[in-house]
């Protein structure tokens, strides 16, 4: 269709904006990502119509026009938008430029919303680390440290002391205190590389703090005394420069009689599990022998009466077909009755069904053959 031009709108490169890279770059192309053959890049007017902020779910209307940078690249300076670090959705309008495109041609954008995020840089501020005696009620005496320096003194901690770390985070691009998604401390054994991770909690004033008591976290390190490294990790999806900082060397001294608790859910997770066996209901207590015998006599009485009447009337077996099918059928039928008797005495349901399937199949086939021959 020569009167309709379909265009695709998306980020030109990494959808990320920062103070050092404040330009919003988008790609306007055909559906294959190539330059639009029917129109020149200057023949399109690309406008930022609104900005939607994800964290507050608020939208701001604007009317900023992108400038042409390349055949498919359009740029806009974001300094005038005052975008704080967050996730944003930009609504883009693509229209033909007046006087440069035939009025009969219409431009249709297949997607008008483009996702971007504004990132920033942070740095630690008022970072303090030290050892505090648990029996001392006064404020701990801490050492100030600046990134990326490492504390020169060795911190020795026993069961009556704790490691204290305090700091705040400053947004260097916007000059204010910041809160991050991830702030934690790791204690890493220098010999075995066994480690334990502890979260740094922040208060209402955005001050982060972590107080590590060996009596609480000793089990995480299997109560192994020795030399450890204290490493601070700070990261966020809106931070362009995450921090990994080895702040100090720590010597932990756990009590010699401390024994690590066995966590069966972790240590035995991949080991074979015990076999699950079906538990049948326990058989009820059998009645006295006299009652059983009397009941058996009553059950067999009709069969005894049948044999007596046959003898009295005279049984005629001359017409019995002595063929393989008839003999097999009667033996199979008798076997089924015998199986029911054994089931009543000792077999369970699953065992009985297994034998019954075999006997039933033979009895059915032989009975069908016998009846066919008689008919």
N, C-alpha and C positions, 0 to 999 in steps of 0.2 A: 504494500500500500504506500503510494508515494505521498499521501497527504498526512500520514501519521508517522511520527518518529518516536520509537521507544528507547528510553535511556535508563541506565542503571546508576544508582548513586551509592557510594560506599567510601570508607577511609582509603586514602591513597597509600598509606604505609601503616606503621604502628599507630593505633588510635589512642595516642597519649599526648597530653599537653603539660608543659611545665613552664617555669619562669625562663629557663634558658631556651626552650623551644615552644614559644607561645603561638606559633602559627597553626591554625586549623587547616589541614590539607585533606581535600576530598577528591575522589575520582568520579568524573561524569563521563560515561562511555556507553557503548552499545552493550547488549546482553553478553557478548563474548569478551568484554574488557578492552575492546579496541576503540580507536577514535571513531566518532560518528562520521560516516562518509558523506551523508547528505548535507551536513551543516558544518560550518567552520566553528571553532571553539568560541570566537568572539560573537557568534550569532546567538549564543545562549546567555541568559541572565540567570545566575545562580544566587539564591537569596536564603539567608538564615532567618526563618520566620519565628521560631520559638526555641527556648532552651528549657528542658525538663530536668530537674534535679532529683536524683533517685532517693537520697536520704530523707528529704523533707516532702517528697511527692508534690513539689510545687513547680509551676511553669511560669516563665517570663517571656512575654512577647517582645520580639525585636525585629528589626528590618535592616540587617546588615548584608551588603552585597559582596560576594566573593570576587576576587580579581583572577584573571586568567594567568596561569604560570607556565603551563605546557599545553599540549593538545588535549589531554584529558585531566589535567591537574588544575584545581581551583583552590586558592588560599584566602584565609581571612585571619587578621590579627586578633587574638583573643584578649588583649590587654584591656580593651574598653568594656568587656563583659563582666569583669571582676569575678572570675570563677574561682571559688575555693576548692581545695582538694575534695573530690567526690566523683561519683559516676554521673554522666550526663547523657541525655538523648537529644540530639539536634534534629529539628525538623527542617528539611531542605525543600525549597521550591525551585523548579527548573522551568523557565518560560522562554519563548523566542524573544530575542531583542527586537524592539520596534525599529522598523525601517530596514532591517537586515535579513528578514525572513519573509517569504511569501505568506500573506495573511491566511491562505487556505491551509497551510501546514500547521498542525498542532503537535506539541511535544508532550509525551505521556511518560511520567517517571514511574517505573515499576516499584520502587521503594523510596520513601521520602524520609525515613528516620535513620540516623546514623549514631551509633554508640561511641562515646569517647569517655576517657577518664582524665582527671587532672591530678597529677602527682606532685610531690614536694620532697624536699630534703629535710632531714632532722639531725640533730646532734644532742649528745648528752649534756646535761647541765647539773652542777652541784652533785657530782657523783662521789659517794662516800662508801668506804668499805672498812670493816674492822671486826674485832672479836669482842664479845660482851659476855661477862659472867652472869649466869642465870640467877645467882643469889644476890647480885648487886642491883639495888632498886634505882640507882641513879642512871642518867642518860649515858649511853656508851660513848667512848672516845673513838672516833672514826678517822680514817685517813682519807684525804681528798685526792682525787685522781682525775686526770684528763685523758681523753681518748687521743691516741691509741696506746698510751703508756701503760706499763705493767708495774704493779706494786713491787718495790725492791725487797721489802721485808717478807719473810716467810711467816704465814699465819698458822699458829699451832692451836688446835681445837680438840678438847677432850669432852667427856660426857657432861661436864658442868659448865660448858661454854657453848656459845652459838655464833654462827657467822651472820653478820648483819650487812646488808647492801641497800643503799638508798640513792635514788637519783630522780631526776625529772627529764623530760624530753622537750626540746624547743624546735619549733618549725622555723628553719632558717630563712625560708622564702617569705613567710608571713609574720615572723617575729612574735610568735605566741606559743604557749605551752600546748603540747599535743598529746593525744592518747592513741595508742597503737593496738593492733589486733593481737600481736604476739610479743611478749616481753618475759623472758625466763632465764634462769641460771642453770648451768650444768656443772656438776662435779664429775670430773673424768679421772679415773685412776691412770697414772702415768705408765704403769707396768702392764696391766691387763686390759686397759681401755674400757673397763666396765664403767658405766656412767649412770647418773640419776639426774632427773630433770625437776626443777622447782619453778613454779609460776611466780612472777613478781606482780603483786596486787597494787592497784592504784586507788588513791582516795579521792575525795571530792575536789581537792586542789590539784589533781593530776600529778601527785607525787607518788613514785613507785617505790615499793619496799619489799624486801624478802629477808625473813629471819629464819635461819636454818639451824635446827636443834638436832644434834647427832642422835639423841635418844629417840627422836621421832623418825628419822630417815635412815638409821643404821641398817635396818633390814633390807632397804633398797640396794645397799652396797655390800650385803652379806657380812656386815661388821668386819670388813677387811681394813685394818689400819694401814697407813702408808701415805705416800705423796700423791696429791691430787691437783688438778688444775681447775680453777673457777673461771668459767667462760660465760659471758653475757651475750644473749641473742636478742636482737630487736628487729622486728620485721612487720610489714603491713603491705597490703595490696596497693596502697596509694603512696608508698614510699619508693623513691627511685634508688635509694642507696641504703639497703639494710645493713645492720651492724652485727659483726661477730667479733667479740673483744675478749681476749684472755686477760683478765684483770689481776689475778694473783695466783701464787702457789700456796697450797694449803696442805698441812700435815694433820691427818685425822688420827686420833687415838681412841679407839673403842675399848670398852672393858674386855678383859681377856676371857671372862666367863660368858660373854654374850654369844648366843647361838642363833643363827638366822632361822626364821620360821619357814617351814616348807609350804610353798604355795602349790598345792596339787593341781589347781586349775591351769597353771602355767607349765610346771615341770612334766606333768603327765598328759599334756594335751595331745601329743602325737603318738603316745604309746597305745598298743592294742587294748581295746576295751573288753571286759569280760563278756563271754557268750550269753546271749539272752535266750533262756529256755522257757518254753511254754509251760505254765503251771496249771495243771489240771486240778479240779476240785478233789479234795481228799475224799476217798470212798467212805460211805457211812458204815457204822458198826453193824456187822452181820447179826441176824437174829439167832437165838439158840438153835442147836442142831435138831431138836425135836420138832420145832416149828417149821424148820426148813424141810425136813423129811415129810411131814404131813402135807405141806403145800405142794411138794414135788409129786406126792401120791395123787393128790387131787388133779394136778395138771396132766399126769399120764393116764388117769382113769379113762378118759374118752378114747384114747388110743387102744387101751387094753380091751375096752368094750367092743371097739371096731374089729379087732382081731377075733374075739370070741364069736361075734355075729357072723364074720366071714366063714369061720370053721363050721358054724351051725348051718348056715345057708349053703355052703359049698362054693369054694372060689374056683372060677373057671379061668385059667391062664392060657388056654389054647389060642385065643385070639390076640395075645400080646405079641406085637411085632418085634422079634428079636433082631433088630437092625442096630447098626452103630449109632445112628442118630437118636433112636428111642432110648437105648441104654445110657447114652451120654446125657440125654435130657433128664432122665430120672435120677442119675447119679448127681448131676449138677443141682437139681432141685433139693435132693437130700443134703448136699453139701451146703447149700444156702441155709437150710434149717439148722444144720450143725454149727455153722458160723454164728448164727444168732445166739445159739446156746453158749458158745465160747465167749462171745461179746458180753453176755450177761455175767459170765464168771470172771474173766480176766482182761479182755482186750479193751482198748479205748476206741473212741469214735473214728479217729483218723486211721488207725490200723484196720478197723473193720471195713471202712469204705474202700481201702486199697485192695483187700482180698475180695470184697463183694464185686468190685468192678471186673475182676478177672473171672470169677465164677458166673456172674450175671451175663457176661459176653458169651461164654461157652454155652450156657443154658439157653440163651435166646436163640443163638444160631442153630443149635441142635433141635430145639423145640420147633422152630420154624420149618426145618427140614422134615421132621417127623410128621407134623400136621399136613405138610404138602403131599407127602407120600400116602397118607391115609385118605386125603380128599381125592 
